[in-house]
Amino acid sequence: MSNHAISPQALTPLARKKALQAEMTLKGHEDWVRGIAFIPGTRLLVTCSDDKSLRLWNLDTGQQVGKPLLGHSDYVLRVAVSPDGRWIVSGSRDGSILVWEVPTTKSLTVPVSDTYKGHRRDIWSVVFAPDSKTFASASYDKTVCVWQRETGKISLGPFQMGGEAYSVSYSPDGSKLAAGAETHIILWDSTSGEELLKIEQRAWLVTFTLDGLHLISGSFNDIRISHAATGEIIKQFDVHTDLLRSLAIAPDGTKFATASSDKTTRFFDLTTLEPFGEPLEYPDALYCVTFSEDSQFIATGCVDKLVRIWEVDRVESEEFKQSVHKDRHRAGSSKPDPRQKRAGVPRGFFDNFDMRSQPQHNIRTVPTTSQRHAEGSHMKRLINRLSFRSSTSESPTPRTRKIDIVDIFATRGKYRNANAISGKRHLARPSHPPRKNARTSNTGVPRTNASAVGMSNITTGAASASMRTTTHNASAMTGEHSPPDAELVPETKCLTVLARWFLCGRAH
């Protein structure tokens, strides 16, 4: 096949070639391709081969980046990349482990460390922990080790497997470590090294699902999905016709893929737990498969020394989510999403609104100037509203109220406060200029200057109230005082006294 460069950015269903044909083919290795991994956050792919080298590939150009990475003295069987995309770890048939730094500004030709000494036989699996600071390895020497990347020292293990160790995997949160051997799977606490569970299943391959609740394992040509807590098998597949060589879970957790010596790659839906799509066919046996960071592509390594990039069919759950997204996007152009923020009230919305059609019981209006004059002063209106308000009235129009006549004691001027309490006046009255004729009261008794209780009027907007007065020790006088100076008005209304005084004054 041609190794013509095709950018994965341009790989869409409309631009796909014929069905079941690779989107890109990378050629460069001189022997079987054993391991493969996408580098997160970059457009790079790393591969390892029986030609004792690692190679970096630019997925935009389809070309090899720099020279082959050399350091191992035998077949390079496995390769893995740290989650932060900065480090590469490789394991060889000679038992050596090398760590490489992902190149940034220049090509990398030598490993950053070769001090990871511990295994004596083939390294069949390597994997980074989620923190990118430690990684684990499984070897044909029947041990599993956990390494500190910076120091090259073993931090946990070696764990004895009781048989050749073929695969190792971290749980997504990094709290557990699982390893598969010829006869069983063992789970440990990744911090303390305590053994948590032993599952009696042959597992050449083992990995955690994205939620950490299940294990996917395989051996020979069968694939099993089990509970990570109990080891109980939930589902088992028997689809390949030859040895199972590689297993990879998509980063989005919706599916996983397998590669086999039967020259096919197959796909499985993790929602329905059923195979989906058509198998991808190759001219020779496969050794490795891995998913791209966006789960839309896979890369495979084959005995024919070629690396191929394929677009992956979507599972039913992905197609449903995509259709819902498209429907919402399409509907959003014509109909707003009710869950989105509501628009404001349009201009002119209340133009034809008639306030008179609404109940007026709880609506207060501002009185006009004439209304304020008619009602009198603020204090008088307050009295009308509070002191004489009917609690049973339901009419919104206030009724005219009449104030009853009450008896109070009051004097004028500075005597008002004192006499309002005592009802008497003890200080001498100021003198008044004499009149020519004496005046008489409405009872026919001449006016006197005896000490008496005065009078006072209170007037509201609709009615006026006159005060009754009482007399104390009235004595006859000579009538030399004017009506305004009269201090005693026995059993009469003030308004009547004022009216008579006014008429008498004009007659005089």
C-alpha positions in Angstrom: 0.0 0.0 0.0 1.0 3.5 -0.6 2.6 5.5 2.3 1.3 8.8 0.9 0.8 11.2 3.8 -2.8 11.9 4.9 -3.5 14.2 7.8 -5.9 12.6 10.3 -7.5 16.0 10.7 -8.9 15.6 7.2 -10.2 12.1 7.9 -14.0 12.3 7.9 -16.6 9.8 6.8 -17.2 11.7 3.6 -13.5 11.5 2.7 -13.0 7.9 3.6 -11.6 5.6 1.0 -13.2 2.2 0.2 -14.6 0.3 3.2 -12.1 -1.5 5.3 -9.1 0.2 3.9 -6.5 2.0 6.0 -6.4 5.8 6.1 -2.6 5.9 6.4 0.3 3.5 6.2 3.6 4.1 7.8 6.7 2.3 6.5 10.1 2.3 8.1 10.6 -0.7 10.5 12.8 -3.5 9.3 11.1 -6.3 11.3 7.8 -7.2 13.0 6.1 -4.3 14.7 5.5 -5.4 18.3 4.2 -2.3 20.2 2.5 1.0 19.4 1.1 4.0 21.3 -0.3 7.5 20.5 1.4 10.3 22.5 -1.3 12.5 24.3 -1.4 16.2 23.4 0.8 15.7 20.3 0.5 14.6 16.6 3.0 11.8 17.3 2.9 8.1 17.3 5.6 5.8 18.8 6.3 2.2 17.7 8.7 -0.6 18.7 9.9 -3.5 16.7 12.0 -6.7 16.5 14.6 -4.6 14.7 15.6 -3.4 18.2 14.5 0.2 17.7 11.7 2.6 18.6 10.5 5.1 16.0 8.5 8.3 16.2 6.0 9.3 13.5 4.4 12.6 12.6 0.7 12.0 11.9 0.4 15.2 9.9 3.0 14.2 7.4 3.0 10.5 7.8 6.8 10.6 8.0 9.3 9.3 10.6 10.6 11.9 13.1 14.4 11.9 13.3 16.4 8.8 13.5 15.4 5.4 15.1 15.7 5.3 18.9 18.4 2.8 19.7 19.4 1.4 23.1 18.1 -2.1 23.5 20.3 -5.1 22.5 17.4 -7.4 21.6 13.8 -7.3 20.3 11.8 -4.3 21.7 8.6 -6.1 22.7 6.5 -3.4 24.4 6.2 0.4 24.6 4.0 2.8 26.7 3.5 6.5 27.0 2.8 8.5 30.2 -0.6 10.2 30.5 1.0 13.6 30.6 2.6 12.9 27.2 6.2 13.6 28.3 7.7 10.1 28.7 8.1 6.8 26.9 9.0 3.5 28.5 10.1 0.5 26.5 10.8 -3.2 27.4 13.0 -5.6 25.6 13.4 -9.4 25.2 16.8 -9.1 27.1 14.9 -7.9 30.3 16.1 -4.3 30.0 13.8 -1.3 30.5 14.5 2.2 29.0 12.8 5.6 29.6 12.8 8.2 26.9 11.7 11.8 26.9 9.3 12.9 24.2 11.3 15.3 21.9 10.2 18.9 21.8 12.8 21.0 19.9 15.2 18.3 18.7 15.3 14.7 17.9 16.0 12.2 20.6 18.5 9.4 19.9 19.5 8.1 23.3 17.4 7.2 26.4 17.4 9.5 29.4 17.9 6.5 31.8 18.9 2.8 31.6 19.2 2.1 35.3 16.0 0.0 35.6 17.6 -3.3 36.6 15.6 -6.1 38.1 14.0 -8.4 35.5 16.0 -11.3 34.0 13.7 -12.3 31.1 11.5 -10.9 28.4 9.4 -7.8 29.3 5.9 -8.6 28.1 4.1 -5.5 29.4 4.8 -2.0 30.6 2.3 0.6 31.7 2.4 4.1 33.4 0.4 5.0 36.5 -2.0 7.9 36.1 0.4 10.2 37.9 3.1 9.6 35.3 5.7 9.3 38.1 5.7 5.5 38.4 5.2 2.6 36.0 4.8 -1.1 36.2 6.3 -4.0 34.3 5.4 -7.7 33.8 8.1 -10.2 32.9 8.5 -13.8 31.7 10.7 -14.2 34.9 7.3 -14.6 36.8 7.5 -11.2 38.5 5.8 -7.8 38.4 7.6 -4.6 39.5 6.6 -1.0 40.2 9.3 1.5 39.4 10.0 5.1 40.2 10.6 6.9 36.9 13.0 9.5 38.2 15.3 7.2 40.3 15.0 3.9 38.5 14.4 2.2 41.8 11.7 -0.5 42.5 9.1 1.0 44.8 6.8 -2.1 45.0 7.7 -5.7 44.4 8.9 -7.8 42.9 5.5 -9.5 43.2 5.7 -13.2 42.6 3.1 -14.4 40.1 3.7 -18.1 40.3 3.9 -18.3 36.5 5.0 -16.2 33.6 3.6 -12.6 33.9 2.2 -11.5 30.6 0.2 -8.3 31.3 -0.2 -5.5 33.8 -2.6 -2.6 34.2 -3.5 0.3 36.5 -7.0 1.2 37.5 -8.1 4.6 36.2 -7.7 6.2 39.6 -4.3 4.5 40.2 -5.4 2.8 43.4 -5.2 -0.8 42.1 -2.8 -2.8 40.0 -3.8 -5.9 38.1 -1.5 -8.5 36.4 -2.3 -11.5 34.3 -0.4 -14.8 34.3 -0.7 -18.3 32.9 -3.2 -19.5 35.5 -4.7 -16.4 37.3 -5.2 -12.7 37.7 -3.9 -10.9 40.9 -5.0 -7.4 42.1 -2.9 -5.4 44.6 -3.2 -2.1 46.4 -0.9 0.1 44.4 0.2 2.1 47.5 0.8 -0.6 50.1 1.3 -3.6 47.8 -1.3 -5.6 49.7 -2.9 -8.4 47.6 -6.6 -7.7 47.2 -8.0 -10.4 45.0 -6.9 -13.5 43.1 -9.0 -14.6 40.2 -8.5 -18.1 38.8 -8.5 -17.2 35.1 -5.7 -17.5 32.5 -5.0 -14.0 31.3 -2.4 -13.2 28.7 -4.0 -9.7 28.5 -5.8 -7.8 31.2 -7.0 -4.2 31.5 -9.4 -2.1 33.6 -12.5 -0.5 32.1 -12.7 3.3 32.3 -14.9 3.2 35.4 -12.6 0.8 37.2 -15.4 -1.6 37.9 -14.6 -4.3 35.4 -11.7 -6.2 34.0 -11.3 -7.2 30.4 -9.0 -10.1 29.9 -8.1 -12.6 27.2 -6.1 -15.7 26.4 -5.7 -17.8 23.3 -8.8 -16.8 21.3 -11.4 -16.0 24.1 -12.2 -12.6 25.7 -13.9 -12.2 29.1 -15.4 -9.3 31.0 -15.4 -9.7 34.8 -16.3 -7.8 38.0 -13.1 -6.2 39.3 -14.4 -6.7 42.9 -15.3 -10.4 42.7 -13.8 -11.8 39.5 -17.3 -13.0 38.4 -17.5 -13.3 34.6 -20.2 -11.2 33.1 -19.6 -11.8 29.4 -17.4 -14.1 27.3 -16.6 -13.9 23.6 -15.1 -16.4 21.3 -14.6 -14.6 18.1 -11.0 -14.9 17.0 -9.7 -18.1 15.4 -6.1 -17.7 16.5 -4.0 -16.3 19.4 -5.1 -13.0 21.0 -2.1 -10.6 20.8 -3.4 -7.2 21.9 -6.3 -5.5 23.6 -7.0 -1.8 23.9 -9.9 0.3 25.4 -11.0 3.5 23.8 -10.2 6.6 26.0 -13.9 7.6 25.9 -14.8 4.2 27.4 -17.4 3.2 24.8 -15.6 0.3 23.1 -12.5 -1.8 23.0 -10.5 -3.4 20.2 -8.5 -6.7 19.9 -5.7 -7.8 17.5 -5.0 -11.4 16.8 -2.8 -13.7 14.9 -5.8 -14.6 12.8 -5.0 -11.4 10.8 -8.0 -9.3 12.0 -8.9 -6.5 14.4 -12.3 -6.7 16.0 -14.4 -4.2 17.9 -16.8 -4.6 20.9 -19.4 -2.2 22.4 -19.0 -1.7 26.1 -22.6 -0.6 26.5 -24.2 -3.6 24.9 -21.3 -5.9 25.5 -21.6 -7.2 21.9 -19.3 -7.1 18.9 -20.0 -4.3 16.3 -18.8 -3.3 12.9 -16.9 -5.4 10.4 -13.4 -6.8 11.3 -10.4 -5.2 9.8 -8.3 -7.6 7.7 -4.6 -7.7 7.2 -2.2 -9.6 5.0 -0.3 -11.1 8.0 -0.6 -11.6 11.8 -1.1 -8.7 14.1 0.8 -7.9 17.3 -0.6 -4.6 18.6 -3.5 -2.2 18.5 -4.1 1.2 20.3 -6.7 4.0 20.2 -6.1 7.7 19.4 -6.8 10.2 22.1 -10.2 11.1 20.6 -11.2 7.5 20.2 -11.9 8.0 16.5 -8.9 6.1 15.1 -6.8 3.1 15.8 -3.2 2.2 14.9 -2.0 -1.3 14.4 1.3 -3.1 14.1 1.7 -6.1 11.9 4.2 -8.9 11.1 4.5 -7.3 7.6 6.5 -4.5 9.3 3.9 -1.8 8.5 1.9 0.5 10.8 -1.6 1.3 9.7 -4.0 4.1 10.8 -7.8 3.3 10.6 -10.9 5.2 11.3 -13.2 3.4 13.7 -16.9 3.0 13.3 -19.1 4.5 16.0 -21.0 2.4 18.4 -24.8 2.8 18.8 -24.4 4.9 21.9 -22.1 7.3 20.1 -24.3 7.6 17.1 -27.3 8.3 19.4 -25.4 11.1 21.2 -24.3 12.6 17.9 -27.8 12.6 16.4 -29.2 14.2 19.6 -26.4 16.9 19.4 -27.2 17.5 15.7 -30.9 17.7 16.4 -30.4 20.3 19.1 -28.0 22.3 17.0 -30.5 22.2 14.1 -33.4 23.1 16.4 -31.3 25.9 18.0 -31.2 27.8 14.7 -35.0 28.1 14.6 -36.3 27.3 18.1 -34.6 28.3 21.3 -33.7 25.7 23.9 -36.2 26.1 26.8 -33.4 25.4 29.2 -31.4 28.4 28.0 -31.7 31.9 29.4 -35.0 33.5 28.5 -35.1 36.6 26.5 -36.3 39.9 28.1 -39.8 41.4 27.6 -40.0 42.9 24.1 -40.5 46.6 23.6 -44.1 47.7 23.5 -45.4 44.6 25.4 -47.4 46.7 27.9 -48.6 49.4 25.4 -52.2 48.1 25.2 -52.4 47.0 28.8 -55.5 48.6 30.6 -54.8 49.2 34.2 -58.5 50.0 34.8 -59.4 46.4 34.0 -57.4 45.2 37.0 -58.7 45.1 40.6 -58.0 48.4 42.4 -58.2 47.2 46.0 -54.4 47.2 46.5 -53.6 50.1 44.2 -52.7 53.5 45.8 -53.0 56.7 43.8 -51.3 60.0 44.3 -53.9 62.8 45.2 -54.0 65.9 43.1 -53.5 69.4 44.6 -57.2 70.0 44.8 -57.8 66.7 46.5 -55.1 67.5 49.1 -56.7 70.9 49.7 -60.1 69.2 50.1 -58.8 66.7 52.6 -57.0 69.3 54.7 -53.6 68.9 56.3 -51.5 65.8 56.4 -52.3 65.2 60.0 -56.1 65.4 59.4 -55.8 62.9 56.5 -53.8 60.6 58.8 -56.6 60.8 61.4 -59.2 60.0 58.7 -57.2 56.9 57.6 -56.2 55.5 61.0 -58.5 56.7 63.8 -61.8 56.6 62.1 -61.2 53.9 59.4 -63.9 51.2 59.2 -62.5 47.6 59.3 -65.5 46.2 57.5 -65.7 48.6 54.6 -64.8 47.0 51.2 -65.4 50.1 49.1 -62.3 51.6 47.6 -63.8 55.1 47.9 -63.4 56.7 51.4 -66.6 57.7 53.1 -67.2 61.1 54.7 -66.9 60.8 58.5 -68.4 63.0 61.2 -66.5 63.8 64.3 -68.5 63.8 67.5 -68.3 66.8 69.8 -66.2 66.2 72.9 -65.5 68.2 76.0 -61.9 69.3 76.5 -60.2 71.8 78.7 -58.0 74.3 76.9 -56.8 77.9 77.2 -55.0 80.1 74.8 -51.4 80.9 74.5 -49.0 79.9 77.3 -51.8 78.6 79.6 -52.8 75.8 77.2 -50.6 73.1 78.6 -51.1 73.9 82.3 -54.9 74.3 82.1 -55.3 71.2 79.9 -54.1 69.2 83.0 -55.6 71.1 85.9 -58.7 72.6 84.2 -58.1 75.8 86.1 -56.4 79.1 85.6 -54.5 80.7 88.5 -52.7 83.5 86.8 -54.2 87.0 86.4 -55.6 87.8 83.1 -54.1 90.6 81.1 -56.2 93.8 81.0 -58.2 94.7 77.9 -59.4 98.1 76.6 -62.9 99.0 77.8 -65.9 98.9 75.5 -68.7 101.4 75.5 -71.5 98.9 76.0 -71.6 95.7 78.0 -72.3 92.5 76.2 -74.5 89.7 77.4 -74.2 86.0 76.8 -76.8 84.0 75.0 -78.4 83.2 78.4 -79.0 86.8 79.2 -76.4 87.0 81.8 -73.8 89.8 81.5 -70.3 88.8 80.5 -67.9 88.4 83.3 -64.1 88.1 83.8 -64.3 85.2 86.2 -61.8 82.5 85.9 -63.2 79.9 83.5 -62.2 77.3 81.1 -61.6 78.5 77.6 -62.6 77.0 74.3 -61.1 75.5 71.2 -62.2 74.2 67.8 -61.1 71.3 65.6 -62.0 71.3 61.9 -61.7 68.6 59.3 -62.2 68.8 55.5 -65.9 67.8 55.6 -67.0 68.8 59.0 -66.1 70.9 62.0 -66.5 69.9 65.6 -67.3 72.4 68.4 -66.2 72.0 71.9 -68.5 72.2 74.9 -67.3 74.2 77.8 -68.0 74.0 81.5 -68.1 76.8 84.0 -66.5 77.2 87.3 -67.4 80.0 89.8 -69.0 82.4 87.3 -69.5 85.9 88.9 -71.3 88.9 87.6 -69.1 91.6 86.2 -69.7 95.0 84.7 -69.4 93.9 81.0 -66.4 96.1 80.2 -64.8 93.3 78.1 -65.1 92.5 74.5 -66.5 89.1 73.3 -63.1 87.7 72.1 -62.0 88.0 75.7 -64.8 86.0 77.2 -63.5 83.1 79.2 -66.8 81.5 80.2 -69.4 80.2 77.8 -71.8 78.0 79.8 -73.4 75.1 78.0 -73.2 76.6 74.5 -71.5 75.8 71.3 -68.5 77.8 70.4 -69.7 78.3 66.8 -72.9 79.9 68.1 -71.0 82.2 70.3 -68.7 83.3 67.5 -71.6 83.9 65.2 -73.5 86.1 67.7 -70.4 88.0 68.5 -69.8 88.7 64.9 -73.3 89.9 64.3 -73.3 92.1 67.5 -70.0 93.6 66.5 -71.2 94.6 63.1 -74.5 96.0 64.6 -72.4 98.0 67.0 
